[in-house]
Amino acid sequence: MSQRNRAIAIPVHNSVTHGLPVRCLLAQYTLPLNQKETYVRPTRTTIVATLTVISMALAVPTAAVAARALLIDGSTSVFPLMTQLATAYHKATHQATPKVGQGTSDAGINDVNSGRVDIADVSRDPIVGVDPKGLVFTKIARDGICLITSPKNTLPNLNQQQVQEIFTGQIRSWSEVPGATVSGPIDLFDRVASSGTQDAFTNIFLGETLKISPSASQEESNGDLRQEVVTNENAIGFVSFAFTAGTHTVPYAGIPCTLANAKSGQYQGVRNFWMVTKGAPTGAAAKFISWVTSGNKVTKKIIASDWIPVH
């Protein structure tokens, strides 16, 4: 006679399992028919330990999903601010620290629109007809754009007309610029077309109709542009407040490019910082943006250190 296996289920009291269907969780034991059954009553400790292991295994996927960090990228101008906010958010809320990358504002917009990131950092205002439909821009701060030259060229001032003539290529030599402390050709430095800083600079300093000369060298980031200007005494360019170290910041229209002057409204080279989502923010993104814009003491202190608070 062939042997057949028979399943034996272990009974477990409901007070231990809290009403869970233990028979579907605990492995069944099978014995051949000709083998004598030996019933061993499981102890409460054994059952609880088994259930603990099972519950831990079942909980792993949920915990992993809950712990996924927000993905953020975009403007290099916003990057120094966002990294500080992300670190502070984790410390204040014990949520996963958002992962912050950098590139350009337009790259961030493309990434959030395609779903590659949760939030885009953008340092220019929305552009109707250019930005994808359905994006939501949330303002988080304001930032200054400074004209910068080499420390060897301590220009005392530039007015709007001079800035326009220099950056459009009408003026090509430092000998044509009053107060210049170097001579020779002017080396223009610009940002790439996808840069929010370039868009903001053009709108603020040049106006709607003028464009930066195509002869200007284009740099991918604020840091790259700053480095080029620092090491080239004939250079001139523009960067965010946070990237002026080691350069000469040129006063604009008689007002030095300082945080204090920007906060007071005297310095006019100021633009907005935005966090951008595809549609209204939800879930973890909504919580982070709400915290950033809540005006709490932590965010106010961070933003006020190098930027202009708006909440």
Secondary structure, 3 states (H helix, E strand, C coil): CCCCEEEECCCCCHHHHCCCCHHHCCCCEEEECCCCCCCCCCCHHHHHHHHHHHHHHHHHHHHHHHCCCCEEEECCCCHHHHHHHHHHHHHHHCCCCCEECCCCHHHHHHHHHHCCCCEEEECCCCCCCCCCCCEEEEEEEEEEEEEEECCCCCCCCECHHHHHHHHCCCCCEHHHCCCCCCCCECEEEEECCCCHHHHHHHHHHHCCCCCCCCCCEEECCHHHHHHHHHCCCCEEEEEEHHHCCCCEEECECCECCCHHHHHHCCCCCEEEEEEEEECCCCHHHHHHHHHHCCCCHHHHHHHHHHCEECC
